[in-house]
Amino acid sequence: MFSGFVRSRSSWTMLLVSGVALELTALFFQYVMNLDPCVMCVYIRVAVLGIIAAGLIGLIAPKLVFIRLFATVSWAVSASWGAKLAYELYQIQSDPNPFATCSFLPDFPHWMPLHDWLPSVFMPTGMCTDTPWTFLNITMAQWMLVIFIGYLALLLIFLTAILNRR
């Protein structure tokens, strides 16, 4: 049933669009609602960019196995890393410890200083211990954890469809 879907451009387009929607939502929170992103939030944005990249890679040629494999691995790494970051941010916010703090500057590789290239998106201006927004009594970090776990669950369904093709 899903084997044709995983080889279609529409499946990868949906992944791409969901990532773009999350990035636009982050920018809405930052620039319209004036919620300053912390360094962990910036790292989570990078993880979402990995989801977007996976969608773009998958769109190149979804019928080719090596392209689909590369896109799927990118998806898995990005969603796993994003879930790890969101969980760490949730831990920091739920049990603030003065000895466990976030840095004020992101630690990007010297060959990819995103905070220098695009500071309006990747320069943290908030504190990790702040929880300025909740919806249904759930913090932004918790929502991102749910979203990344959702990405991982969809990835498992996706992989199952690939492996069970007939």
Wavefront OBJ file of the C-alpha trace (Angstrom):
o trace
v 0.000 0.000 0.000
v 2.702 2.498 1.012
v 5.496 1.157 -1.175
v 4.469 3.389 -4.060
v 4.059 6.353 -1.751
v 7.613 6.123 -0.376
v 8.924 6.247 -3.933
v 6.827 9.274 -4.837
v 7.749 12.922 -4.779
v 4.667 13.685 -2.695
v 6.039 11.834 0.354
v 9.257 13.835 0.263
v 7.371 17.039 -0.455
v 5.298 16.491 2.682
v 8.485 16.062 4.733
v 9.971 19.198 3.191
v 6.827 21.281 3.720
v 6.478 20.191 7.351
v 10.065 21.273 8.048
v 9.580 24.625 6.315
v 6.391 25.157 8.328
v 8.310 24.504 11.561
v 11.067 26.953 10.582
v 8.496 29.614 9.672
v 6.745 29.001 12.985
v 10.047 29.499 14.820
v 10.571 32.804 13.014
v 6.987 33.820 13.824
v 7.635 33.136 17.508
v 10.858 35.116 17.343
v 9.835 38.140 15.302
v 6.071 38.469 15.788
v 5.641 37.164 19.329
v 9.078 38.512 20.416
v 10.206 35.232 21.999
v 13.997 35.126 22.056
v 15.531 31.778 21.022
v 18.090 30.186 23.313
v 21.133 28.312 22.040
v 19.279 24.981 22.305
v 16.417 26.453 20.268
v 18.930 27.459 17.604
v 20.332 23.923 17.540
v 16.780 22.578 17.212
v 16.327 24.894 14.217
v 19.386 23.276 12.651
v 17.889 19.826 13.265
v 14.728 20.984 11.482
v 16.925 22.213 8.620
v 18.186 18.629 8.433
v 14.578 17.472 7.997
v 14.174 20.044 5.220
v 17.413 18.832 3.602
v 16.187 15.231 3.784
v 12.993 16.255 1.997
v 14.980 18.080 -0.685
v 17.345 15.145 -1.185
v 14.408 12.751 -1.459
v 12.794 15.009 -4.040
v 15.823 14.748 -6.332
v 15.042 11.200 -7.433
v 12.787 9.278 -5.027
v 12.811 6.171 -7.196
v 16.606 5.764 -6.949
v 17.567 3.601 -3.989
v 20.797 5.408 -3.051
v 19.100 8.844 -3.108
v 16.201 7.531 -1.034
v 18.660 5.869 1.357
v 20.719 9.065 1.773
v 17.559 11.100 2.361
v 16.245 8.548 4.859
v 19.513 8.534 6.804
v 19.465 12.357 6.857
v 15.900 12.212 8.145
v 16.833 9.702 10.859
v 19.899 11.631 12.035
v 18.076 14.968 12.078
v 14.988 13.664 13.869
v 17.073 11.751 16.437
v 19.333 14.719 17.110
v 16.320 17.036 17.321
v 14.584 14.751 19.807
v 17.752 14.591 21.916
v 18.076 18.392 21.903
v 14.393 18.953 22.702
v 14.615 16.488 25.602
v 17.747 18.192 26.959
v 16.047 21.597 26.722
v 12.987 20.221 28.500
v 15.238 18.872 31.260
v 16.961 22.252 31.643
v 13.620 24.061 31.813
v 11.888 21.622 34.151
v 14.759 21.337 36.641
v 16.902 24.483 36.433
v 20.362 23.895 37.839
v 22.706 26.873 38.251
v 25.654 24.584 37.405
v 24.107 23.271 34.167
v 23.633 26.275 31.928
v 23.574 26.854 28.209
v 26.222 28.873 26.455
v 25.393 32.259 25.049
v 26.927 31.525 21.656
v 26.313 28.460 19.510
v 29.192 26.086 18.984
v 28.964 25.629 15.234
v 31.933 24.230 13.322
v 34.420 26.868 12.142
v 33.649 25.932 8.535
v 29.906 26.593 9.048
v 29.383 29.554 11.430
v 25.643 29.873 10.872
v 25.345 32.484 13.631
v 27.780 34.717 11.696
v 26.275 34.035 8.285
v 22.648 34.534 9.311
v 22.476 35.994 12.831
v 18.808 36.920 12.489
v 17.981 33.204 12.510
v 20.894 31.474 14.261
v 22.072 33.921 16.935
v 20.625 32.997 20.331
v 19.276 35.898 22.359
v 17.304 34.050 25.045
v 18.017 31.866 28.043
v 17.496 28.103 28.051
v 15.815 28.172 31.458
v 13.032 30.485 30.227
v 9.699 28.951 29.211
v 7.971 31.944 27.652
v 5.302 30.001 25.745
v 3.018 27.073 26.415
v 0.060 25.617 24.582
v -2.281 23.203 26.368
v 0.109 23.515 29.309
v 2.911 22.013 27.191
v 6.121 23.973 26.632
v 7.728 24.597 23.275
v 10.527 22.143 24.141
v 7.950 19.452 24.920
v 6.082 20.160 21.667
v 9.326 19.849 19.716
v 10.060 16.555 21.451
v 6.613 15.294 20.405
v 7.195 16.528 16.848
v 10.598 14.843 16.535
v 9.239 11.609 17.993
v 6.471 11.893 15.398
v 9.099 12.255 12.677
v 10.834 9.130 13.991
v 7.541 7.186 14.107
v 6.795 8.205 10.513
v 10.308 7.157 9.579
v 9.653 3.669 10.994
v 6.441 3.402 8.976
v 8.338 4.641 5.938
v 11.112 2.081 6.420
v 8.586 -0.696 6.973
v 6.925 0.178 3.687
v 10.278 0.126 1.890
v 11.275 -3.222 3.374
v 7.871 -4.860 2.804
v 7.480 -3.842 -0.812
v 5.922 -6.346 -3.100
l 1 2 3 4 5 6 7 8 9 10 11 12 13 14 15 16 17 18 19 20 21 22 23 24 25 26 27 28 29 30 31 32 33 34 35 36 37 38 39 40 41 42 43 44 45 46 47 48 49 50 51 52 53 54 55 56 57 58 59 60 61 62 63 64 65 66 67 68 69 70 71 72 73 74 75 76 77 78 79 80 81 82 83 84 85 86 87 88 89 90 91 92 93 94 95 96 97 98 99 100 101 102 103 104 105 106 107 108 109 110 111 112 113 114 115 116 117 118 119 120 121 122 123 124 125 126 127 128 129 130 131 132 133 134 135 136 137 138 139 140 141 142 143 144 145 146 147 148 149 150 151 152 153 154 155 156 157 158 159 160 161 162 163 164 165 166
